Amino acid sequence: MHDLYVSFNVKDLQKAMFRKESLPSVMMNPQDANQEYIRGNVELVRIRDAGGRIAAEGALPYPPGVLCVVPGEVWGGAVQRYFLALEEGVNMLRASRRSCRGSTAKKMRTGLSGCMGMC
């Protein structure tokens, strides 16, 4: 697991996710994004394919257990890379799907887990 975290530079990603220059762009009011979610005007996509898409739900990775994307913000940058590192860790260790709290973990046809989010 240590090698995985080093290869993804997780320590720096955890810091970058909450620095002003790395925060996701706000494209929509969170309440409006939530209304679109409630109306079903969203789709479930793999986090790796979510770059540039507007989040319809909050994403809460653990660690650190803090929302790093809220509804209305754009997926990408350090946040997306961090979730991809968590996804890789889940698949590497066959660990609990709880690493993807706030997004949805799905078992893919390959038998691997994939982090998904509503956009």
Secondary structure, DSSP 4 states (H G I P E B T S, - for coil): -HHHHHHHTHHHHHHHTTSGGGSPPB-S-HHHHHHHHHHT---EEEGGG-TTPBPSS-B--TTTTS-SB-TTBBP-HHHHHHHHHHHHHHHHHT--GGGGTTSEEEE-TTS-EEEEEE-
